[in-house]
Amino acid sequence: MPADINASILAILPVIVLAAWASILLLIDLFFLRKRPGVTSALTALGLLVSLGLVLVRYPQTSSAFGGMITVDRFANFQNLLLLSSGLVGVALAHDYLKRLHLLRGEYYVLLMFSLTGMMLMGMASDLIIVFLGLELLSIPLYVLAGIAIPRPNSAEAALKYFLLGAFSSGFVVYGIALVYGAAASTGFREIIAAVNNGLANPLWLLLGAALILIGLGFKVALVPFHMWVPDAYHGAPTAVTAFMAVGAKAAGFAALLRLFVLVFPSLAQDLMPVFWTLAALTMTLGNVVAIAQSNIKRLLAYSSIAHAGYIIMALVPFGQVGIASEVVGSVLFYLVAYAFTSFAAWAVVIALEQNDETGLNLEDYAGLGRKYPALAAAMAVAMLSFTGIPPTLGFFGKFYLFRTVIQGGFIGLALIGVLTSLVSAYYYLRVVVIMYMRPGEPVVRQNVWLQITALGSAAVVVLLSVFAQPALTWVAQAILQLL
């Protein structure tokens, strides 16, 4: 038993280090760093780098921990690399933002690390109980972070709506887990698969349980009609929190969806395929159409986030087709990488233009940015082109691989809806570019080295990785799920 415990601890060492670092940093900040909060952000980045290094060291290895409840494979490690990198960018975005908005509190970074811990657990879960624990550990710190700007009314409203609907969605997940347990007499992925293969699982309860879990996770990744919290939460939360939430929560949610439906529930594909098809079509359509009417950049990016959830879930429609299961996983992971870097480039520019009184968030505030601040305008333009899916950007190749997967699965109509909604999205994305370069104005920009590095670095990755899109996809494809 001690040997098994030691092996389990080693398997999830990056998660343990991150959680322990957050706990220790909370005490250090309380007693020693109250008057030097900038040190807390540096220590947070150091902790994330240590955890990232541990993931890289163990990247090719596959191991199981705690009686098979956690699996550390290339899929989990790839996801952890993406999440920890997002955490580092989140720290860079927050460093100056919190200071100038007088929100500089050490617990911000502690909550960010605890949320990352939950995200990592969701990608490593091999048991429904771990999925739920990771989901709650992901969500609760984000509820607090969304409201950390209290007494600002927008922040309080964002936290309350996010909390209420998040708790509601967790209820769906719990009931779904209960039904799956009733159907298969286990919450472990391996045992559920065995029960299904041996004909011992009750198909009706299994289907109902999977559907409820899909609803619960649909809230987290912002699928229509479970998206109601997104615009207000994104708008009201501090922008640094919104940027981290937009990338991290979505990546973790789709990691859990991939593991569950591609690995555990492929036998339900025939029944759930129409559900996934409908969710994808509704999400892509509503997200893009409603975004056209937005004049606030945060709300525009909120509906953009909803639309991109639709594109990603589109690739999951053929999840039960054995021949293209690896294509499903690879295209989703590749798109998540493209979406992450594109989002951070856009959000860094948004933070640079946002003022202390929460002005600077209207689209018209971007007028003249191309003339006065050409580097930031270029980063924003690259992000908008990548969101649209225009080459040479990573977003173009991400959408191409998603559409290819859908067409290979035989869902040409859904792929056509994806193409048409992408054309709709070009209107509001390119409108931002037009405003920046073709309308006169005097934008006020916060000059900060970390914001510029994040914006320009992310935009550069979006362009440069597109040149090596095929090798990048090959590397991503190596992270395909392995049967337990």
N, C-alpha and C positions, 0 to 999 in steps of 0.2 A: 504493500500500500504506500509507504513513503516514497518508493521509487516512482510509482504512478503519479503521486502528487508533485514530485519534483519535475517529472516530465511535463505534467500539465502546466505548472508554473512557467517553465521554460517556453512552452508553446505560446502562451499568451503574455509573455514578458513585456512586449511593447505596450499592451493595455494596462498591465499592472504598474509599469513605470509611469505612465501618463496619469493614472488615478492617484498614485502615491505622490507624484510631483505636485499635482493640484492640491492635495490635502496639506502637504508641507508648506507650499507657497501661501496657502490661506493663513497659516499661523505666522509665517515670516512676515507677511504683509501687515498682519494685525499688530504685531509687536515691534517691528523694526522699520517698515517701509511706508508708514502712513504719510510721511512728509516727502517721500521720494517714490511716488507711484510709477515714474518712468522706469525704474529698475525692475518693477514687477513685469512689465511687458518684455524686457530683455530676458528675464529668467523664464518667462513663459515660452518664448521662442527657443531658448536653450533646451527646455524640456521636450518640446515638440521635435527638435532636431535629434535629441537622444533617442526618442521613440522611433523616429524615422530611420535612424541608423540601424536600430535593432531589426526593423522590418526588412531593410535591405540585406542585412547579413543573413537572414533566414529566408530570403525571398523564394529560392527554388524548392525549399523543403516542404513536405506535406506531413502533418501530424494531427493527432486527435487528442483532445484534452477533456478531463472531467467526465469520464465514462461515455465519450462520444457526443457530449452536448455541444462541444465547440470543435470546429474543424479549421485548421490553419493550412490552406492550400494556396496555389498561385492566385486564385480568384480573390480570396480574402486579403492576401498581401497586396495585390494590385489595388484593391479598394482602399486598403489602409494607406498606401502611398498617396493616393488621390486625396483622401480625407485629411491626412496630416499636412500635405502641401497646402490644402485649402485653409487649414488652421493657421499656418504660417502667414499666408496672405491676409487672413482675417486679422491677425495681430498687427501687421504692417498698416492695414487700412484704419485700424482703431487708434493707433498710437497718437497721431496728431488730432484726429477727429474728437476723441474724448476730451482731450485737453482744452480745445477751443470752445467746446460746448459745455465745459465745466461738469463733465460726467466722469472725470478721471478717478475711478475707484478700482482698487486691486481685485475686488471680487469679480469684476467683469471678466478678467482673464481666467480666473479659477472656474467660473461657470462655463466659459468657452471650452476649457479642457475637459470638464466633466461631460459636456455635451458630445465632444469628440469621442470620448470613451464609449458612450452609448452607440454612436454611429459605427465605430469599429466593431463592437459586439454584434451588431445587426448583420454585418457582412461575414462574420465568422460563425454565426449561429448554425447549429445542426439539431436544434431542438426548439419547439415552439415556445417553451418557457423562456429560453434565452432571447428569442425574437422579441417577446413582450418586455423583458427586462431592459434590453437594449433600446427599445422604443421609448420606454418611460425615462430612462437615463438620458436619452437624446432630447426628449421633449421638455422635461421640467426645467432644466437650466435655460432653455430657449424662451420659455414663458417669462421667466424672470428677466432675461436680457431684453426682451421686447418692451418691458415696462420699466427699464432701469432709468429712463429719463423722467420719471415721475418727479414733480407734479405736472409735467406737460400733459394736457388732456389727450393729445393724439397718442402718446406713448401708453398711457393708462388704458385707453380704448383698445389699442392694438394687443396689449397683453391680455386683457379680459376676453376679447373675442378669440384670440389664439388659444387661451387656456380652456374656455368653455367648449369650443368645438374640438380641441385636441383631446380633452377628457372624454367627450362623446365618442370620438373615433376609437379611443382605446377600449371603450366598452364593446364595440363591434369586434375588435381583435380578440378580447377575452372570450366572448361568446363563441366566436369562430373556433378558437382553440379548444373550448369545451366540447363542441360538436365533433371536431376531428378526433379528440380523445375518445369520445363515445363511439365513434365509427371504427377506430383502429386500435383502441385500448392502449394507446401510447402517444406521447408528444414528441418522441424522437424521430428524426427524419428517416433513419435506417429502418426502424421498426414499422413506420407508416408505409414505407415502400414495400417491405416484406409482406405486410398484411394485404396490401393492394394486389401484389403479384400472386399471392396464394389464395386470393378470393375470400379472405377473411374479413375485409373491411366492408362496412355498410355503405354502399355507394351513395344513397340519398343523404345521409348525415355528413359524409365526407364532402359531397358537393356543396351542401349548405354551409358547412364550416369554412371551406375554401372561399366561398362567395363572401361571407362576413369578414374574413381576413382581408380579402381584396378591397372591400369597402373601407375598412380601417386604415389600411396602408394607402388607399386612394386619397384619403384626407391629407396624409403626410406629403405625398408627391403632387398634390393639387390637381387631381383629375376632376373633370366635370361629371356629375353635379356636386362634387364634394370640395369645391374650390372656394366656397363663400368667404372663408376667413382671409384668403390671400391678399386681395387689394388693400383692405384696411390694415392688416398686420404689416404688410410691406411698407405702406405709406406712413403709419404711425410709429413704428419701431425706429430707433436710431439707425441711420443708414449703414453704419458699419455692421450692425447686427443683421440688417436685412441682407447685405451682401453675403455674409457667412451662412445665413439661414437658407438663402436661395440655392446655394451650391451644396452645402453639407447635408441638409435634411433630404434633399432630392436624391443625392447619390446614395445615401444610406437606405432610403425607402426602396429605390429600385434594386439595390443589392439584395434586400430581403425578398422582393418580388421574384427576382431571377432564381434565387436558391429555391424558393418554395414551389413556383409553378413549373420551371424547367426541370427541376430535379425530383420534386416530391409529388406533384399533381399532374404529370403529363397524361395520366389516364382520364382526366377530366376535360381534356382539351376540346373534345367534340361538343360538350355542353357549355363550356365557358368561352369558346371562340366567338360566338355572337355578342357576348357581353364585352369582351375586350375590343371587338370591332366597333361596337357602339360607343364605348368610352373613348376610344381613340378619335373617332370621327367628331363626336361632340366637343371634346377638349380642344382639338385643333381648330375647329370652326369658331366656337365661342371665344376662345382666347384671342384669336387674331381679329375677329370682327369687332369685339368690344374695345380692343386696344386702339382702334382707329379714332375713337371718340375722346381719348385721354389727352389732356393738356399738361398734366403733371408727370414728370419723367419717372418718378418712383411707381406711380400707378401704371404707367405704360409698361415698365419693365415687369411689374407684377403680372399683368395679363400676358406679357410675353413669356414669362415663366410657365404660366398655365398652358400656353400653346405648345411650348417645347416638351412639357410632360406628355402632351398628346402625341407628338412625334415619336417620343421614346416608347410609349406604351404600344404604339403601332407595330413596332418590331416584335412585341410579345404575342401578337395575335396568332402566329403559327407556332406557338411554343411547344405544342405536342408533337410536331412532325420531327421524327428522329433524325432524318437526313439533314435538317438545317438547324438543329438545336445549337450547335456551336456558332453558327452564323447569327442566331438570335442574341446569344450572350456577347459575342465579339462586337457586333454593331452597336449594342446598347452601351457597353463599356467605352467604346471609342467615342460615341456621341457625348457621353458624360464628361470625358476629358475635354472635348471641343467646347462643350457648354460651360464648363468650369472656367477655362482660361478666357473665353469670350465674356462671360459675366463679370469676372474680376476686372477686366479692362474697362468695361462700361461703368461699373460701380465706382471704380477709382476716380473716374472723371466726374461722376455725379457728386462724390464727396468733395472733390476739389472746388466745385462751383457752389456747393451748399454753404449758406452763411449761418452765422450764429443764431439768427432769429428765424431760421428755417425757411428763409427765402432763397431764391436761386434755383428752385426746383421746377419751375415752369419751362416749357420748351422754348419760349421766347427769350429766356435768359441765356440761351446758347447762341443767340445771334452775335456774329462777329468773332466767335471763338477761333475760327480758322485763320483769321487775320492776326489776331492779337496773341493767341497761344497755339501756334501751328502744331506743336508736338502732341498736346492733349487732344486737339481736334482730330489729328491723324489716328490716335489711339481709339477715339470714340467712333470714327468712321470705319475703322477696321472691325470694331465690335459690331456695329450695325450691319455691315456687309456679311459678316460671319453668321449673325443671327438670321439674316435673310437666306443665306445659303448661296452666296455669290463667290465664285473663285476670284483670286487664289487665296482662299481662307480655309481654315480647318472645318468651319461650319458647313461648307459646301460638300466636303468629302464625308462628313458625319451624316448629313442627310442622304447623300448618295448611297452609302452603305445601308442605312435604314430602309430606304425605298427598295434597294436591291433585295434585301431580306424579305420584305413584304411581297414583292413580285415573285420571288422564288417559292414562297408559300402559296402562291396562287391567288392572292388578294389584290388584283390589279385595280379594282374599283377604289379600294382604300388608299392605295398609292396615288391614284389620281386625285383623291380628296386632299392628300398631303401636298401634292404639287400645287393645286389650286389655292389652298390656304397659304402656302408659301408666297404665292404671287400677291395675295391680299396683304401679307405681312410686309411686303416690299414697300407699300405705301407709307406705313407709319415709321418704319425703320429709316427709309431714305428721306423722309420728311425731316428727321433730325439732322441728317447730313446737309440737306438743302438749307436749313436754318443756320447751321454753323458757318457755311461757306458763302451763302448768297444773300444773306440779310445783314444790314449794318447794325452794329451794336457795340456796347462797351461792357463785356462780361467781367465780373469780378471773380478772380480765381485765387484760391488759397495755395500759395507756393509751399510745397512740402516735398522733401526729397523722397520719402517713402511712398507717397502717393504717385509721384512721377515714375519711380522705379516700377511700381506695381502696374500702372497704366501702360507704360511703354513696354515693359518686359512681357506682360500678358499679351499685348497686341503683337509683339514680335514673335512670340511662340505660336500664336494663331496663324501667322503668315508662314513662318519657317517650317513648322510641322506639316503644313499642307504640301510642301515640296517633297517631304518624305512620308507622305500619307500611307503608301503601301507597306513600307517597313514598319511603320508605327502600328498599322492594323495587324500585321503579322505578330508583333510583340504582344499586342492586346489579345489576339486569338489564343496565345499560349496560356492565358488566364481562364480558359474554359473550365466549367465546373467538372469536378471529378466525382464519380459515384462513391458513396461512403462505404 
